[in-house]
């Protein structure tokens, strides 16, 4: 009998999804739907927070006061994005403390792109243009996700990411108008960040253990391969406009399909990085652990203040 009830609930839930309805935290949902959201949203939140690190170490080395202010604002935006998505994930019945513990212990994943080093100022431009550009393609789609809190968080995040994207592109465009050394620096950054940016969308759908389920429940509305193709088609004309090239000898315009064909992605590198063997994996987690430990007194003070205020309200 219980199995029949659960089957009917799942059917009704899928019918709601198929009708394009938005699922809210108090609505019934399959446990697998909830777990997939926790996995995906927590990974997204972790990526926003860890993503502060590659750019944060360039704030003091930015080439002008204006560049410092813009980069500082951007890094602060990324912290806010992480908080939005952590809050959204908490609506699924998991605490923020648990999510952060899973990140710091190495159990949780975050985007592989943030395990690459930022070697020059041009890397900050490449991150803004390529990494945030890829994020916009993905997050614009997530703004129509079937889960309400996730979709609503994406609306504000996408607005801010568009600014980040323009900021990165402007850095590179400025360098490409500079000296031969500056142009070479910009091109070198693109050479190093291009392929990791394509890997951000995840493995091909035939190799992804989650894609079919995410698409069926409309947590995602486009496949990994579709999003990657959309990003390439948007980005190549932008590169050509400022004189940059991408390190793909197989890249060519397909007139029949009306999109760019591109070369083979090195998925061995991708899996090596997400399994903890990238250039910066250990350093990123070490830095996050230190920041978490150093901030313990702030959390304790905030909790003490909240308890005091709560007591005053109850006494009144």
Secondary structure as UniProt FT lines:
FT   HELIX           2..18
FT   TURN            19..20
FT   TURN            25..26
FT   HELIX           31..56
FT   TURN            57..61
FT   HELIX           65..90
FT   TURN            91..93
FT   HELIX           96..104
FT   TURN            105..106
FT   HELIX           112..115
FT   HELIX           121..126
FT   HELIX           127..131
FT   HELIX           132..142
FT   TURN            143..144
FT   HELIX           148..176
FT   HELIX           180..199
FT   TURN            200..201
FT   HELIX           205..207
FT   HELIX           211..216
FT   TURN            217..218
FT   HELIX           224..242
FT   TURN            249..250
FT   STRAND          252..254
FT   TURN            255..258
FT   STRAND          259..261
FT   HELIX           267..272
FT   HELIX           273..277
FT   HELIX           281..294
FT   HELIX           296..315
//
